[in-house]
Amino acid sequence: MAALPEPQLYEVIELARLNPTDLDPLLNEETDIWRQRFGWDFRPAAELLRKFVRLHSLLGYALRLGRDVVGYAYFVCEAHKGLIGDFYLRDSHGGSHHEQALLSGVVGGLMRMPGVKRIESQLMLLRNKTAPLPYEQFLKRHDRHFMEMPATAVAQLVSISLTIHVTFVPWSDRYHEEVAHLVAASYKGHVDSEINDQYRTIPGARHFLTNIVKYPGCGDFSPHTSVLAIDGRTGRVCGACLTSLVATNNGHVTQLCVLPGLRGSHLGYELLRRGLLHLQKLGCTSVSLTVTASNRGAIRLYESLGFRSISIFPALVWEGF
């Protein structure tokens, strides 16, 4: 009787120990997955990751089986918080035990870092969404929807009369501070402020906006298709729909918010309709967004415009460790 082959042993190692080309097979496969599943061009992000790997300056961990690197996750630290920026295992090694091992290594490593009191992540490519997650005694989970609509449906959307007087203008950097105040006010007590603590303060919202506008984490920011609402009484920003391009012909809504006192005025609908119309005129064939599953009011709004959920993924927060 032939002996059974010995199972391959995996090890979780720091990304700094990798050779520059070790991540190439993963990043090539992940690029295909982002394009096929979300219509997202991951190539600019992949090239940036390759650059940091070559410099041995990418913080995070990889899962290695024998000589092959089959998974990786990187993170960044901001003051008291660790952010897991990406998490991916090759399709052939995406079992829950491998995901558990890699995620345990990343979260455990962040917990040991001096000053880190909170860990956030939104794992869009996590495969085993119902499997137990590491360090559950410190974990809060919020499921989120990735929603999409064809841009061809935008022309059928009708304008709704508002119950307030506003003027709509495109994004300009001079509104950055006002929009930061708007974001902080809009998310006060909101479930999304539990997922991203930057929403809780004006400095945090200011930093959040800078990340959207200056960096490609949510695609390339598109100022000409982003729409702001200026209150006719105060002359200040009272609503915003910020958009980006995640591929040549795919748009993404990175932010939609309205001052709490103006909810029910149909301003959110009109901001989003105008943003979608601008993206369609720019040549987009589809538009996507993400929304927290418990935010039923927002989901009803998005579905009324034609968005449909195509994926559910977890937003995870570890705190109190």
VEXDREN-2710 file (C-alpha; in Angstrom, 1 decimal):
% VEXDREN-2710
k/r/px/py/pz
1/MET/0.0/0.0/0.0
2/ALA/1.5/3.3/-1.1
3/ALA/2.2/5.9/1.6
4/LEU/0.0/8.9/1.7
5/PRO/1.7/12.1/0.7
6/GLU/2.6/14.4/3.6
7/PRO/0.6/17.6/3.7
8/GLN/2.4/20.7/2.9
9/LEU/3.2/22.8/5.9
10/TYR/2.4/26.5/5.7
11/GLU/4.2/29.4/7.4
12/VAL/3.2/33.0/7.9
13/ILE/6.1/35.3/7.2
14/GLU/6.6/39.1/7.1
15/LEU/6.3/40.7/3.6
16/ALA/9.8/42.2/4.1
17/ARG/11.3/38.7/3.8
18/LEU/9.9/38.2/0.3
19/ASN/11.9/38.6/-2.9
20/PRO/10.6/41.3/-5.3
21/THR/9.0/38.7/-7.7
22/ASP/7.4/36.5/-5.0
23/LEU/4.1/38.3/-5.1
24/ASP/3.8/38.5/-8.9
25/PRO/1.6/35.4/-9.4
26/LEU/-0.8/36.5/-6.6
27/LEU/-1.0/40.1/-7.9
28/ASN/-1.6/38.9/-11.5
29/GLU/-4.4/36.6/-10.4
30/GLU/-5.9/39.2/-8.0
31/THR/-5.9/41.8/-10.9
32/ASP/-8.0/39.3/-12.9
33/ILE/-10.4/38.8/-10.0
34/TRP/-11.0/42.5/-9.4
35/ARG/-11.7/43.0/-13.1
36/GLN/-14.0/40.0/-13.4
37/ARG/-15.9/40.4/-10.2
38/PHE/-16.1/44.2/-9.7
39/GLY/-15.1/45.7/-13.0
40/TRP/-12.2/47.3/-11.2
41/ASP/-8.7/48.0/-12.7
42/PHE/-6.4/46.8/-10.0
43/ARG/-3.2/47.3/-12.0
44/PRO/-2.2/50.7/-10.6
45/ALA/-2.6/49.3/-7.0
46/ALA/-0.6/46.2/-7.9
47/GLU/2.3/48.2/-9.4
48/LEU/2.4/50.3/-6.2
49/LEU/2.6/47.2/-4.1
50/ARG/5.4/45.8/-6.2
51/LYS/7.3/49.0/-5.8
52/PHE/7.0/48.8/-2.0
53/VAL/8.0/45.1/-2.0
54/ARG/11.1/46.0/-4.0
55/LEU/11.9/48.6/-1.3
56/HIS/11.2/46.1/1.5
57/SER/8.9/48.7/3.0
58/LEU/5.5/47.0/2.7
59/LEU/4.2/46.1/6.1
60/GLY/2.2/42.9/6.4
61/TYR/2.4/39.1/6.1
62/ALA/2.4/36.4/3.4
63/LEU/1.3/32.8/3.6
64/ARG/3.9/30.4/2.1
65/LEU/3.5/26.7/1.3
66/GLY/6.8/25.2/0.5
67/ARG/8.5/27.7/-1.9
68/ASP/5.2/29.2/-3.1
69/VAL/3.7/32.4/-1.7
70/VAL/-0.1/31.7/-1.9
71/GLY/-1.5/34.6/0.0
72/TYR/-0.7/38.1/1.4
73/ALA/-2.1/40.9/3.4
74/TYR/-0.6/44.4/3.9
75/PHE/-1.4/47.0/6.5
76/VAL/-0.7/50.6/7.4
77/CYS/-0.7/52.3/10.8
78/GLU/-2.2/55.7/11.5
79/ALA/-1.8/56.9/15.1
80/HIS/-3.7/54.4/17.3
81/LYS/-5.1/52.4/14.4
82/GLY/-4.1/49.6/12.0
83/LEU/-5.7/49.4/8.6
84/ILE/-5.6/46.1/6.7
85/GLY/-5.4/47.4/3.2
86/ASP/-5.7/44.2/1.2
87/PHE/-6.1/40.5/1.8
88/TYR/-5.9/37.9/-0.9
89/LEU/-5.2/34.1/-1.2
90/ARG/-4.8/32.4/-4.5
91/ASP/-7.9/30.7/-5.8
92/SER/-6.3/27.2/-5.5
93/HIS/-5.5/27.8/-1.8
94/GLY/-8.5/29.7/-0.6
95/GLY/-9.7/27.3/2.1
96/SER/-10.9/28.6/5.4
97/HIS/-7.9/27.2/7.3
98/HIS/-5.5/29.2/5.0
99/GLU/-7.6/32.3/5.4
100/GLN/-7.7/31.8/9.1
101/ALA/-3.9/31.4/9.3
102/LEU/-3.1/34.5/7.3
103/LEU/-5.7/36.7/9.0
104/SER/-4.6/35.5/12.4
105/GLY/-1.0/36.4/11.6
106/VAL/-2.0/39.9/10.4
107/VAL/-4.3/40.8/13.2
108/GLY/-2.0/39.3/15.9
109/GLY/0.9/41.2/14.5
110/LEU/-1.0/44.5/14.6
111/MET/-2.2/43.8/18.1
112/ARG/1.5/43.5/19.2
113/MET/2.5/46.8/17.6
114/PRO/3.0/49.6/20.2
115/GLY/0.2/52.1/20.3
116/VAL/-2.2/50.2/18.1
117/LYS/-5.6/50.1/19.9
118/ARG/-8.0/49.5/17.0
119/ILE/-7.8/47.5/13.7
120/GLU/-10.1/48.1/10.8
121/SER/-10.5/46.2/7.5
122/GLN/-13.0/45.7/4.7
123/LEU/-12.2/42.3/3.2
124/MET/-13.9/42.4/-0.3
125/LEU/-12.0/39.2/-1.4
126/LEU/-12.6/37.1/1.6
127/ARG/-13.9/33.8/0.3
128/ASN/-15.2/31.9/3.4
129/LYS/-17.6/34.6/4.7
130/THR/-19.3/32.3/7.3
131/ALA/-16.1/30.8/8.8
132/PRO/-15.0/31.8/12.4
133/LEU/-12.7/34.8/12.4
134/PRO/-9.6/35.2/14.7
135/TYR/-9.7/37.1/18.0
136/GLU/-13.6/37.1/18.0
137/GLN/-13.6/38.3/21.6
138/PHE/-12.4/41.7/20.3
139/LEU/-14.3/41.7/17.0
140/LYS/-17.3/43.6/15.7
141/ARG/-18.6/42.7/12.2
142/HIS/-20.8/44.6/9.8
143/ASP/-21.6/43.1/6.5
144/ARG/-21.6/45.4/3.5
145/HIS/-23.0/45.2/-0.1
146/PHE/-21.1/45.9/-3.3
147/MET/-23.8/47.2/-5.6
148/GLU/-23.8/48.0/-9.3
149/MET/-26.0/49.4/-12.0
150/PRO/-25.7/49.8/-15.8
151/ALA/-25.1/53.4/-16.9
152/THR/-27.7/52.9/-19.6
153/ALA/-30.3/53.1/-16.9
154/VAL/-29.2/56.6/-15.8
155/ALA/-31.1/58.3/-18.7
156/GLN/-34.4/56.9/-17.4
157/LEU/-34.0/58.6/-13.9
158/VAL/-36.2/61.6/-13.5
159/SER/-35.4/64.7/-11.5
160/ILE/-37.4/65.1/-8.2
161/SER/-38.5/68.5/-6.9
162/LEU/-36.7/69.3/-3.7
163/THR/-38.3/70.8/-0.7
164/ILE/-35.3/73.1/-0.1
165/HIS/-33.4/75.6/-2.3
166/VAL/-29.9/74.5/-3.2
167/THR/-27.4/75.1/-6.0
168/PHE/-25.4/72.2/-7.5
169/VAL/-21.8/72.8/-8.2
170/PRO/-18.9/70.4/-9.2
171/TRP/-16.1/69.6/-6.7
172/SER/-13.5/72.2/-6.0
173/ASP/-10.6/72.0/-3.5
174/ARG/-11.8/75.2/-1.9
175/TYR/-14.8/73.2/-0.5
176/HIS/-12.6/70.5/1.1
177/GLU/-13.0/71.9/4.7
178/GLU/-16.7/72.4/4.4
179/VAL/-17.2/68.9/3.1
180/ALA/-15.1/67.5/6.0
181/HIS/-17.5/69.3/8.4
182/LEU/-20.4/67.8/6.3
183/VAL/-19.1/64.3/6.6
184/ALA/-18.5/64.5/10.3
185/ALA/-22.1/65.9/10.9
186/SER/-23.7/63.3/8.5
187/TYR/-22.2/60.3/10.2
188/LYS/-22.7/61.3/13.8
189/GLY/-24.2/58.2/15.5
190/HIS/-24.3/56.4/12.1
191/VAL/-23.4/52.7/11.8
192/ASP/-20.6/53.6/9.3
193/SER/-18.8/55.6/12.1
194/GLU/-18.4/52.3/13.9
195/ILE/-16.7/50.8/10.8
196/ASN/-14.5/53.9/10.1
197/ASP/-13.7/56.0/13.1
198/GLN/-12.5/58.8/10.8
199/TYR/-16.1/59.8/10.4
200/ARG/-16.4/60.7/14.1
201/THR/-14.3/63.9/14.0
202/ILE/-13.7/66.8/11.7
203/PRO/-9.9/66.1/11.6
204/GLY/-10.7/62.4/10.8
205/ALA/-13.1/63.4/8.1
206/ARG/-10.5/65.8/6.7
207/HIS/-8.0/63.0/6.5
208/PHE/-10.6/60.6/4.9
209/LEU/-11.3/63.2/2.2
210/THR/-7.7/63.7/1.5
211/ASN/-7.3/59.9/1.0
212/ILE/-10.2/59.9/-1.5
213/VAL/-9.1/62.9/-3.5
214/LYS/-5.3/62.4/-3.6
215/TYR/-4.8/58.7/-3.5
216/PRO/-6.1/55.8/-5.7
217/GLY/-7.5/53.5/-3.0
218/CYS/-11.1/54.0/-4.3
219/GLY/-10.1/54.6/-7.9
220/ASP/-9.0/57.9/-9.5
221/PHE/-11.0/60.8/-8.0
222/SER/-13.2/62.5/-10.6
223/PRO/-13.8/66.1/-9.6
224/HIS/-15.9/66.9/-12.8
225/THR/-18.4/64.2/-12.0
226/SER/-18.6/64.8/-8.3
227/VAL/-21.5/67.1/-7.2
228/LEU/-21.9/69.3/-4.2
229/ALA/-25.1/71.0/-3.0
230/ILE/-24.9/74.6/-1.7
231/ASP/-27.6/75.6/0.7
232/GLY/-29.4/78.7/-0.6
233/ARG/-29.9/80.1/2.9
234/THR/-26.4/79.7/4.3
235/GLY/-24.2/79.5/1.2
236/ARG/-22.5/76.4/2.7
237/VAL/-22.1/72.8/1.5
238/CYS/-25.1/70.8/2.7
239/GLY/-24.7/67.6/0.6
240/ALA/-22.1/65.8/-1.5
241/CYS/-21.8/63.0/-4.0
242/LEU/-18.2/62.2/-4.7
243/THR/-17.2/59.9/-7.5
244/SER/-14.2/58.2/-9.0
245/LEU/-13.1/56.1/-12.0
246/VAL/-12.1/52.5/-11.1
247/ALA/-11.6/51.5/-14.7
248/THR/-11.6/53.3/-18.1
249/ASN/-15.4/52.8/-18.4
250/ASN/-16.5/52.1/-14.8
251/GLY/-17.4/54.7/-12.2
252/HIS/-17.7/54.4/-8.4
253/VAL/-19.6/56.5/-5.9
254/THR/-17.1/56.9/-3.0
255/GLN/-19.3/59.1/-0.8
256/LEU/-22.9/60.3/-0.6
257/CYS/-23.9/62.4/2.4
258/VAL/-26.5/65.0/3.3
259/LEU/-26.8/67.1/6.5
260/PRO/-29.1/65.2/8.9
261/GLY/-31.6/68.1/9.1
262/LEU/-32.2/67.9/5.3
263/ARG/-32.9/64.2/5.1
264/GLY/-36.3/63.6/3.5
265/SER/-35.9/66.6/1.1
266/HIS/-34.9/64.2/-1.8
267/LEU/-31.5/65.9/-1.9
268/GLY/-29.6/62.5/-1.6
269/TYR/-31.5/61.2/-4.6
270/GLU/-30.8/64.3/-6.7
271/LEU/-27.2/64.4/-5.8
272/LEU/-26.7/60.8/-6.8
273/ARG/-28.8/61.2/-10.0
274/ARG/-26.6/64.1/-11.1
275/GLY/-23.4/62.3/-10.3
276/LEU/-24.5/59.2/-12.2
277/LEU/-25.5/61.4/-15.2
278/HIS/-22.0/63.0/-15.3
279/LEU/-20.4/59.5/-15.1
280/GLN/-22.5/58.3/-18.0
281/LYS/-21.6/61.3/-20.1
282/LEU/-18.0/60.7/-19.3
283/GLY/-18.3/57.3/-21.0
284/CYS/-18.9/54.9/-18.1
285/THR/-20.9/51.8/-18.8
286/SER/-21.5/50.8/-15.2
287/VAL/-21.3/52.4/-11.8
288/SER/-20.8/50.8/-8.4
289/LEU/-20.9/51.7/-4.7
290/THR/-20.7/50.0/-1.3
291/VAL/-23.2/50.3/1.6
292/THR/-23.6/48.7/5.0
293/ALA/-26.3/46.0/5.1
294/SER/-28.0/47.4/8.1
295/ASN/-28.4/50.8/6.4
296/ARG/-31.8/49.9/4.9
297/GLY/-32.8/53.4/4.0
298/ALA/-29.7/53.9/1.8
299/ILE/-30.2/50.5/0.2
300/ARG/-33.8/51.4/-0.7
301/LEU/-32.6/54.6/-2.3
302/TYR/-29.9/52.9/-4.3
303/GLU/-32.3/50.1/-5.4
304/SER/-34.8/52.8/-6.5
305/LEU/-32.2/54.2/-8.9
306/GLY/-31.3/50.8/-10.3
307/PHE/-28.4/49.5/-8.2
308/ARG/-28.4/45.7/-7.4
309/SER/-26.2/43.9/-4.9
310/ILE/-23.7/41.6/-6.5
311/SER/-21.5/40.7/-3.5
312/ILE/-21.5/40.8/0.3
313/PHE/-18.3/41.3/2.2
314/PRO/-17.4/41.9/5.9
315/ALA/-16.2/45.1/7.5
316/LEU/-14.3/44.1/10.6
317/VAL/-13.2/46.0/13.7
318/TRP/-11.0/44.6/16.4
319/GLU/-10.9/46.8/19.5
320/GLY/-10.4/46.5/23.3
321/PHE/-7.5/44.1/23.1
END
